[in-house]
Amino acid sequence: MFYRVAQLQPGAIVQVPRQDGRVATFPVYGVERYPKSEFPTDRVYADTSRPEIRLITCGGSFDPAKGSYRDNIVAYGVLTAVA
């Protein structure tokens, strides 16, 4: 499923089933691509003033010498409902 993170756009809805049977809804407000060597750890993993989600996957071109993709894609969303 994470291969589709790069296809998300602001306004897309991400729903996460919870263990209690409810579903958390996170509209995406941003999607960014970062070279792995410039990954903004502080921004991605920082505390927030509201409940948020970060979806992180690989992206960009594939580096056969390293056996991995050169970039990371990060989708940012904010919790708007739990139903």
N, CA and C of each residue as an Amber inpcrd file, in Angstrom:
protein
   249
   0.7990000  -1.2020000   0.0000000   0.0000000   0.0000000   0.0000000
   0.8450000   1.2730000   0.0000000   2.0170000   1.2490000   0.6050000
   2.7950000   2.4760000   0.7040000   3.3610000   2.9320000  -0.6350000
   3.3390000   2.0870000  -1.6490000   3.7980000   2.5290000  -2.9630000
   2.8700000   3.5900000  -3.5300000   1.6640000   3.7540000  -2.9760000
   0.7180000   4.7610000  -3.4450000   0.8540000   6.0970000  -2.7130000
   1.7050000   6.1760000  -1.7230000   1.8750000   7.4250000  -0.9820000
   2.2520000   8.5610000  -1.9260000   3.1090000   8.3060000  -2.8790000
   3.5520000   9.3440000  -3.8220000   2.4010000   9.8540000  -4.6930000
   1.3260000   9.0980000  -4.8010000   0.1780000   9.5010000  -5.6110000
  -0.8090000  10.3680000  -4.8330000  -0.6460000  10.4330000  -3.5080000
  -1.5480000  11.2510000  -2.7020000  -1.3650000  12.7260000  -3.0340000
  -2.4460000  13.4620000  -2.9160000  -2.4130000  14.9040000  -3.1240000
  -3.1500000  15.5680000  -1.9710000  -2.8710000  16.8390000  -1.7080000
  -3.6210000  17.5250000  -0.6630000  -5.1270000  17.3800000  -0.8960000
  -5.8280000  17.0850000   0.1770000  -7.2640000  16.8500000   0.0960000
  -7.6380000  15.3800000   0.0750000  -6.6770000  14.5150000  -0.2570000
  -6.9430000  13.0720000  -0.2270000  -7.2420000  12.6690000   1.2150000
  -8.0290000  11.6330000   1.3680000  -8.4120000  11.1520000   2.6990000
  -7.6960000   9.8330000   2.9810000  -7.0300000   9.7700000   4.1360000
  -6.4060000   8.5320000   4.6100000  -7.2120000   8.0840000   5.8250000
  -7.6950000   6.8510000   5.7760000  -8.4470000   6.3150000   6.9080000
  -7.6790000   5.1480000   7.5080000  -7.5840000   5.1610000   8.8250000
  -6.8070000   4.1590000   9.5450000  -7.7360000   3.4150000  10.5040000
  -7.9320000   2.0950000  10.2840000  -8.7410000   1.3260000  11.2400000
  -8.0200000   1.2370000  12.5770000  -8.7680000   1.4400000  13.6470000
  -8.2030000   1.3770000  14.9850000  -8.5660000   0.0490000  15.6320000
  -7.8290000  -0.3150000  16.6450000  -8.0650000  -1.5680000  17.3470000
  -9.4440000  -1.5920000  18.0130000  -9.9610000  -0.4270000  18.3750000
 -11.2690000  -0.3680000  19.0240000 -12.4350000  -0.4510000  18.0410000
 -12.1310000  -0.6690000  16.7580000 -13.1620000  -0.8140000  15.7420000
 -13.5540000   0.4900000  15.0670000 -13.0910000   1.6110000  15.6040000
 -13.3850000   2.8950000  14.9670000 -12.3530000   3.1810000  13.8800000
 -12.6210000   4.2050000  13.0880000 -11.7250000   4.5740000  11.9850000
 -11.3090000   6.0340000  12.1500000 -10.0000000   6.2730000  12.1410000
  -9.4580000   7.6260000  12.2150000  -9.3050000   8.1700000  10.7950000
  -9.7650000   9.4060000  10.5920000  -9.7290000  10.0310000   9.2730000
  -8.7340000  11.1910000   9.2760000  -7.8200000  11.1470000   8.3120000
  -6.7640000  12.1500000   8.1780000  -6.7700000  12.7190000   6.7590000
  -7.2980000  13.9170000   6.5320000  -7.1060000  14.5500000   5.2300000
  -5.6280000  14.9270000   5.0580000  -5.0970000  14.6900000   3.8830000
  -3.7080000  15.0180000   3.5710000  -3.6140000  16.5150000   3.2770000
  -2.6700000  17.1800000   3.9200000  -2.4720000  18.6060000   3.6390000
  -1.1590000  18.8770000   2.9130000  -0.3260000  17.8660000   2.7230000
   0.9160000  18.0680000   1.9900000   1.6040000  16.7590000   1.6720000
   2.2960000  16.7380000   0.5510000   3.1120000  15.5890000   0.1460000
   4.4280000  16.1530000  -0.3690000   5.5230000  15.6770000   0.1950000
   6.8510000  16.1940000  -0.1700000   7.7900000  15.0460000  -0.5260000
   8.7370000  15.3500000  -1.4030000   9.7870000  14.3850000  -1.7640000
  11.1200000  14.9600000  -1.3270000  11.8930000  14.1350000  -0.6190000
  13.1800000  14.5740000  -0.0840000  14.2700000  13.5930000  -0.4910000
  15.4290000  14.0820000  -0.9350000  16.5620000  13.1740000  -1.1110000
  16.8820000  12.5370000   0.2420000  17.2000000  11.2610000   0.2430000
  17.4840000  10.5740000   1.5100000  18.5960000  11.2650000   2.2860000
  19.5570000  11.8420000   1.5810000  20.6640000  12.5240000   2.2560000
  20.2300000  13.8380000   2.9090000  19.0190000  14.3310000   2.5790000
  18.5230000  15.5910000   3.1220000  17.1870000  15.4070000   3.8430000
  16.9240000  14.1880000   4.3180000  15.6510000  13.9010000   4.9830000
  15.4900000  14.8110000   6.2000000  14.3510000  15.5350000   6.2950000
  14.1610000  16.4890000   7.3930000  13.6180000  15.8010000   8.6600000
  14.4730000  15.0730000   9.3230000  14.0720000  14.2780000  10.4850000
  13.2990000  15.1110000  11.5100000  13.8100000  16.2830000  11.8370000
  13.1510000  17.1140000  12.8420000  11.7400000  17.5050000  12.4170000
  11.5590000  17.8370000  11.1640000  10.2280000  18.2320000  10.6810000
   9.2690000  17.0440000  10.6720000   9.7350000  15.9220000  10.1840000
   8.8660000  14.7540000  10.0290000   8.4820000  14.1500000  11.3760000
   9.4230000  14.0990000  12.3060000   9.1720000  13.4270000  13.5810000
   8.9130000  14.3780000  14.7430000   8.8200000  15.6640000  14.4950000
   8.6080000  16.6410000  15.5650000   7.2240000  16.4850000  16.1930000
   7.1310000  16.8810000  17.4560000   5.8250000  16.9490000  18.0970000
   4.9730000  17.9740000  17.3590000   3.6670000  17.7560000  17.3860000
   2.7330000  18.6880000  16.7570000   1.7190000  19.1390000  17.8020000
   1.0530000  20.2300000  17.5200000   0.0550000  20.7530000  18.4470000
  -1.2990000  20.0690000  18.2790000  -1.4060000  19.1980000  17.3020000
  -2.6450000  18.4800000  17.0230000  -2.3050000  17.0700000  16.5830000
  -3.2510000  16.1390000  16.6420000  -2.9600000  14.7780000  16.1710000
  -2.7230000  14.7770000  14.6590000  -1.5930000  14.2310000  14.2510000
  -1.2440000  14.1700000  12.8320000  -0.7000000  12.7960000  12.4770000
  -0.6010000  12.5690000  11.1830000  -0.0350000  11.3260000  10.6590000
   1.0360000  11.6820000   9.6440000   2.0360000  10.8390000   9.5660000
   3.0730000  10.9470000   8.5390000   3.1700000   9.5850000   7.8620000
   3.0210000   9.5530000   6.5740000   3.2040000   8.3280000   5.7990000
   4.4890000   8.4880000   5.0150000   5.4130000   7.5650000   5.1920000
   6.7500000   7.6870000   4.6070000   7.0410000   6.4540000   3.7660000
   7.5160000   6.6860000   2.5520000   7.8960000   5.5880000   1.6740000
   9.0730000   6.0290000   0.8030000   9.5760000   5.1070000   0.0400000
  10.6800000   5.4010000  -0.8800000  10.1210000   5.9670000  -2.1770000
  10.9470000   6.7190000  -2.8850000  10.5140000   7.2840000  -4.1500000
  11.6840000   7.7720000  -4.9640000  11.3550000   8.4660000  -6.0450000
  12.3980000   8.9580000  -6.9350000  12.9710000   7.8390000  -7.7770000
  14.1690000   8.0270000  -8.2400000  14.8010000   7.0230000  -9.0970000
  15.4780000   5.9380000  -8.2560000  15.6210000   4.7830000  -8.8470000
  16.2370000   3.6420000  -8.1700000  17.7390000   3.6750000  -8.3900000
  18.5010000   3.4700000  -7.3280000  19.9610000   3.4160000  -7.3880000
  20.3720000   1.9450000  -7.3240000  20.6920000   1.3330000  -8.4810000
  21.0150000  -0.0930000  -8.4770000  22.2730000  -0.4230000  -7.6730000
  23.2020000   0.5010000  -7.5760000  24.4200000   0.2450000  -6.8110000
  24.1130000   0.0850000  -5.3210000  23.1620000   0.8630000  -4.8230000
  22.7840000   0.7820000  -3.4120000  21.6110000  -0.1590000  -3.1720000
  20.9080000  -0.4900000  -4.2470000  19.7460000  -1.3660000  -4.1120000
  18.5660000  -0.6890000  -3.4430000  18.4620000   0.6530000  -3.5900000
  17.3560000   1.3740000  -2.9640000  17.0220000   2.6150000  -3.7870000
  15.8850000   3.2150000  -3.4460000  15.4870000   4.4590000  -4.1050000
  16.2470000   5.6270000  -3.4870000  16.4280000   6.6820000  -4.2700000
  17.2330000   7.8190000  -3.8360000  16.4890000   8.7840000  -2.9070000
  15.1620000   8.7630000  -2.9600000  14.3770000   9.7380000  -2.2150000
  13.3990000   9.0650000  -1.2540000  12.8290000   9.8940000  -0.3900000
  11.6990000   9.4970000   0.4380000  10.5320000  10.4160000   0.1100000
   9.3470000   9.8540000   0.1080000   8.1120000  10.6070000  -0.0580000
   7.4300000  10.6290000   1.3050000   6.9800000  11.8120000   1.7230000
   6.2930000  11.9390000   3.0020000   4.9530000  12.6270000   2.7510000
   3.8750000  11.9860000   3.1980000   2.5430000  12.5930000   3.1610000
   2.1960000  13.0220000   4.5810000   1.6890000  14.2420000   4.7050000
   1.3150000  14.8320000   5.9900000  -0.1960000  14.9500000   6.0680000
  -0.7870000  14.4960000   7.1810000  -2.2320000  14.6250000   7.3610000
  -2.5590000  14.9820000   8.8020000  -3.7570000  15.5240000   8.9870000
  -4.2170000  15.9240000  10.3150000  -5.5240000  15.1920000  10.6340000
  -5.6430000  14.7440000  11.8690000  -6.8330000  14.0120000  12.3010000
  -8.0270000  14.9470000  12.3340000  -9.1100000  14.5360000  11.6560000
 -10.3320000  15.3520000  11.6640000 -11.5220000  14.6100000  12.2410000
 -11.4530000  13.2740000  12.2990000 -12.5910000  12.5120000  12.8220000
 -12.1520000  11.1300000  13.2690000 -12.8930000  10.6240000  14.2380000
 -12.7780000   9.2220000  14.6360000 -14.2100000   8.7280000  14.7710000
 -14.5750000   7.7860000  13.9370000 -15.9780000   7.3020000  13.9320000
 -16.0170000   5.7870000  13.9650000
